[in-house]
Amino acid sequence: MKYFIYALIVIAISLIIYNATVLDFSNILKGDSKTALISILGSACVVVLLTILLVSRAIQQKHKNG
């Protein structure tokens, strides 16, 4: 499960990088830039949530062993 979470984090980061290349900073809220911006925000949320999941699983493991 741990490696699956890491794989999802890598996929989300790669989506952030790809969508950052699509952004047009002169018209950030129009057309494809708007979609890319929403995708970047969604992927960033996924990274944060999966990182919280990893930390909580590590705390749970320490609590169980200790």
PyMOL commands that set and color helices and strands:
alter all, ss='L'
color gray80, all
select helices_A, chain A and resi 2-22+32-65
alter helices_A, ss='H'
color red, helices_A
deselect
rebuild
show_as cartoon
